[in-house]
């Protein structure tokens, strides 16, 4: 079938310079009818591209209005809908919107493949066992959003490249790569409830940090410097203590707060956590929920 290129909605964030050059050479060497059709899924009034972004972009460059396509019968609709939403968050609504996202092959592999790995891990949670997780509204301007309901890793990567913040989290001053960020979030999601911390500013919800809740640890990071030292971490901690009580848990632990992170320690102690042991670089804390 022939579809209008303007009706196509991307489901990937980048194009590869190398792949685009290969497609250009292919278009020059064979008849248009010999080019394999792209694969699509229906998505409202649009068609999601599941395979063939580079072919669609090259067709656009050749001033084609239409391109050969076939229905994708093998891909999961829900996953590609999530990919499309991730594109829309970055203002990618059409094939033409990818024109400023053409990058070298090595950068394409590093950025796009790593992004997909992390996104797919989160999507499995959304489409699987944690569908019942809900947004926790703390107040009119603060909320906790389950990790798999939003993709704020672009913002998060900038937080974790601040070596001052990383030192508070890990005790070392080494910025995160996207691969390390994905690995951290995958681990936290596997071992507890992982949330984005969002703050409402001028009517828009903005990601400002993350927090993970388990009975064994409770790491809180306010990553955006503009929102640090304003009592937001304490509000988040209070909400998660309430959630822990609803779950019927008896206690909460903090594995380690470094000695130099006095602000974080005061936050936990202000809500009843007490020192429970010494670690190599700091202290562990404990909150007894049955007597809270």
C-alpha positions as MATLAB code, in Angstrom:
seq = 'XXXXXXXXXXXXXXXXXXXXXXXXXXXXXXXXXXXXXXXXXXXXXXXXXXXXXXXXXXXXXXXXXXXXXXXXXXXXXXXXXXXXXXXXXXXXXXXXXXXXXXXXXXXXXXXXXXXXXXXXXXXXXXXXXXXXXXXXXXXXXXXXXXXXXXXXXXXXXXXXXXXXXXXXXXXXXXXXXXXXXXXXXXXXXXXXXXXXXXXXXXXXXXXXXXXXXXXXXXXXXXXXXXXXXXXXXXXXXXXXXXXXXXXXXXXXXXXXXXXXXXXXXXXXXXXXXXXXXXXXXXXXXXXXXXXX';
ca = [
       0.000    0.000    0.000;
       1.016    3.640   -0.443;
       0.775    5.979    2.560;
       1.193    9.727    2.879;
       4.533   10.601    4.443;
       2.926   13.490    6.324;
       0.738   10.929    8.127;
       3.760    9.024    9.486;
       4.742    9.367   13.143;
       8.318    8.473   14.171;
       9.055    6.080   17.011;
      12.789    6.729   17.256;
      14.742    9.769   18.355;
      17.700    9.791   15.957;
      18.837    8.937   12.460;
      22.262    7.553   11.569;
      24.376    9.463    9.038;
      25.821    6.179    7.787;
      22.460    4.462    7.367;
      21.041    7.516    5.635;
      23.958    7.554    3.170;
      23.395    3.853    2.456;
      19.699    4.490    1.795;
      20.566    7.404   -0.488;
      22.846    5.129   -2.527;
      20.114    2.485   -2.659;
      17.578    4.987   -3.984;
      20.068    6.020   -6.692;
      20.840    2.472   -7.789;
      17.392    0.849   -8.032;
      13.859    1.714   -9.040;
      11.626    3.109   -6.320;
       9.346    0.100   -6.675;
      12.242   -2.163   -5.640;
      12.739   -0.477   -2.260;
      11.371   -2.576    0.601;
       8.213   -1.081    2.126;
       8.393    0.478    5.550;
       6.428   -1.122    8.406;
       3.665    0.758   10.220;
       1.057    0.477   12.962;
      -2.155    2.483   13.309;
      -2.034    5.211   15.974;
      -5.097    7.468   16.058;
      -5.054    9.528   12.883;
      -1.382    8.709   12.296;
       0.682    5.713   11.332;
       3.574    4.745   13.575;
       6.776    3.776   11.774;
       8.058    0.545   13.299;
      10.744   -0.021   10.664;
      11.989    2.297    7.917;
      12.673    5.729    9.434;
      15.700    6.268    7.180;
      13.764    5.224    4.052;
      10.922    7.573    4.974;
      13.303   10.474    5.544;
      15.071    9.885    2.222;
      11.719    9.743    0.424;
      10.885   13.091    2.001;
      14.186   14.553    0.738;
      13.244   13.367   -2.766;
       9.994   15.340   -2.459;
       7.846   12.212   -2.501;
       4.382   12.622   -1.034;
       3.880    8.897   -0.498;
       5.911    5.811    0.321;
       5.254    2.080    0.089;
       4.271    0.549    3.447;
       2.947   -2.634    4.996;
       1.231   -3.392    8.289;
       3.528   -4.610   11.052;
       1.958   -7.791   12.405;
       4.818   -8.798   14.688;
       5.540   -5.761   16.897;
       3.748   -4.947   20.139;
       1.358   -2.037   19.699;
       1.662   -0.873   23.313;
       5.446   -0.608   23.208;
       5.460    1.467   20.035;
       2.772    3.724   21.461;
       5.164    4.431   24.328;
       7.967    5.132   21.861;
       5.702    7.597   20.056;
       4.904    9.358   23.316;
       8.631    9.624   24.062;
       9.103   11.250   20.651;
       6.296   13.716   21.271;
       7.869   14.782   24.554;
      10.866   15.841   22.444;
       8.628   17.576   19.880;
       9.131   14.864   17.262;
       5.772   14.553   15.536;
       6.749   13.917   11.926;
       9.563   12.501    9.804;
      10.724   16.060    9.060;
      11.256   16.667   12.783;
      14.207   14.246   12.631;
      16.218   16.598   10.388;
      18.220   17.991   13.330;
      18.698   14.548   14.883;
      20.988   13.009   12.276;
      24.176   11.909   14.040;
      27.335    9.867   13.314;
      26.994    6.085   13.472;
      29.064    5.620   16.639;
      27.067    8.300   18.430;
      23.839    6.807   17.062;
      24.696    3.390   18.477;
      25.686    4.819   21.845;
      22.739    7.190   22.240;
      19.904    5.311   20.571;
      20.695    1.733   21.545;
      21.448    2.635   25.174;
      18.263    4.694   25.308;
      16.258    1.771   23.931;
      17.731   -0.641   26.477;
      16.697    1.547   29.389;
      13.331    2.448   27.911;
      12.437   -1.161   27.162;
      13.258   -2.184   30.711;
      10.915    0.480   32.034;
       8.244   -0.362   29.471;
       8.208   -3.993   30.551;
       7.210   -2.819   33.990;
       4.468   -0.621   32.581;
       3.081   -3.414   30.422;
       3.590   -6.070   33.086;
       3.310   -6.569   36.801;
       3.256   -2.933   37.949;
       0.290   -1.649   35.985;
      -1.509   -0.830   39.218;
       1.092    1.727   40.370;
      -0.293    5.234   40.659;
       0.940    8.804   40.821;
       1.316   10.003   44.420;
       0.088   13.577   44.742;
       1.928   15.136   47.686;
       0.476   18.635   47.294;
      -0.634   20.969   44.504;
       2.901   21.474   43.246;
       4.661   18.207   44.116;
       4.050   14.630   43.052;
       5.765   11.255   42.621;
       5.349    9.591   39.225;
       6.168    5.871   38.821;
       9.339    5.537   36.790;
       7.743    3.664   33.906;
       4.961    6.230   33.421;
       7.376    8.898   32.182;
      10.786    9.078   30.571;
      12.881   11.826   32.157;
      16.267   10.236   31.594;
      17.502   13.153   29.493;
      17.038   15.421   32.511;
      18.344   12.773   34.892;
      21.556   12.326   32.935;
      22.337   16.014   33.423;
      21.783   15.621   37.192;
      24.116   12.657   37.432;
      26.840   14.377   35.444;
      27.160   16.921   38.257;
      30.092   15.490   40.216;
      29.063   17.354   43.387;
      25.743   15.509   43.376;
      27.330   12.180   42.412;
      29.665   12.477   45.387;
      26.655   12.739   47.712;
      25.105    9.675   46.080;
      28.121    7.411   45.488;
      30.930    8.953   47.484;
      33.024    9.464   44.339;
      33.256   12.307   41.828;
      32.739   10.414   38.578;
      29.879   11.534   36.285;
      27.386    8.977   35.011;
      27.140    7.722   31.453;
      23.737    6.891   29.998;
      24.618    3.216   30.303;
      25.368    3.582   34.011;
      22.199    5.613   34.548;
      20.105    2.905   32.871;
      21.779    0.224   34.975;
      21.095    2.137   38.185;
      17.435    2.680   37.361;
      17.010   -0.948   36.305;
      18.449   -2.118   39.623;
      16.317    0.260   41.685;
      13.175   -0.669   39.756;
      13.875   -4.368   40.224;
      14.395   -4.004   43.986;
      11.648   -1.576   44.946;
       9.342    1.227   43.808;
      11.098    3.867   41.710;
       9.591    7.310   41.195;
      10.330   10.538   39.396;
       9.935   13.611   41.608;
       7.984   16.231   39.673;
       7.325   19.870   40.599;
       4.624   22.011   39.029;
       5.998   25.251   37.640;
       3.787   27.665   35.666;
       1.236   24.939   35.042;
       3.760   22.393   33.779;
       5.065   19.359   35.659;
       8.869   19.300   35.587;
      11.180   16.437   36.646;
      13.454   17.590   39.467;
      14.718   14.337   41.002;
      14.157   10.660   41.712;
      13.526    8.420   44.692;
      13.400    4.662   45.257;
      11.491    2.962   48.057;
      12.270   -0.444   49.505;
      12.473   -1.783   53.038;
      16.267   -1.995   52.714;
      17.075    1.448   51.312;
      15.532    4.793   50.454;
      17.741    6.937   48.190;
      16.371   10.406   47.442;
      17.943   12.761   44.912;
      16.804   16.293   44.148;
      18.775   16.620   40.936;
      17.741   20.061   39.724;
      19.803   22.603   41.724;
      16.995   25.174   41.573;
      14.870   22.963   43.839;
      17.472   21.837   46.331;
      17.455   22.949   49.998;
      13.766   23.903   49.914;
      12.323   21.094   52.035;
      11.159   19.073   49.030;
      13.146   15.999   50.044;
      11.478   16.018   53.454;
       8.003   16.166   51.860;
       8.905   13.243   49.596;
      10.240   11.241   52.524;
       7.090   11.903   54.559;
       4.921   10.658   51.668;
       6.979    7.475   51.323;
       6.798    6.772   55.048;
       3.010    6.960   54.706;
       3.152    4.591   51.717;
       5.339    2.158   53.672;
       2.794    2.087   56.486;
       0.027    1.402   53.972;
       2.070   -1.539   52.721;
       2.220   -2.900   56.275;
       5.982   -2.662   56.560;
       7.540   -2.710   60.027;
      10.663   -0.682   59.345;
      12.651    1.299   56.804;
      16.405    1.283   56.417;
      18.896    3.687   54.887;
      22.014    1.732   54.013;
      24.469    4.606   54.149;
      24.581    8.369   54.426;
      28.075    9.740   54.048;
      29.487   11.711   56.964;
      29.855   14.839   54.820;
      26.189   14.706   53.710;
      24.864   16.407   56.823;
      21.808   17.931   55.118;
      20.487   14.528   54.048;
      21.070   13.048   57.491;
      19.187   15.904   59.180;
      16.277   15.349   56.785;
      15.933   11.689   57.741;
      16.443   12.296   61.452;
      13.785   15.034   61.443;
      11.230   12.335   60.555;
      12.308    9.823   63.171;
      15.166    7.870   61.616;
      17.916    6.980   64.095;
      21.474    5.790   63.676;
      21.660    1.999   63.447;
      25.298    1.363   62.599;
      28.541    2.622   61.135;
      29.709    2.170   57.560;
      33.037    2.795   55.880;
      32.175    6.405   55.011;
      29.208    7.233   57.191;
      26.209    5.889   59.085;
      23.211    3.651   58.437;
      19.782    4.721   59.677;
      16.585    2.966   60.729;
      12.938    3.934   61.229;
      10.615    1.671   63.249;
       7.212    2.030   61.598;
       5.213    0.087   64.172;
       5.926    2.779   66.764;
       5.878    5.740   64.389;
];
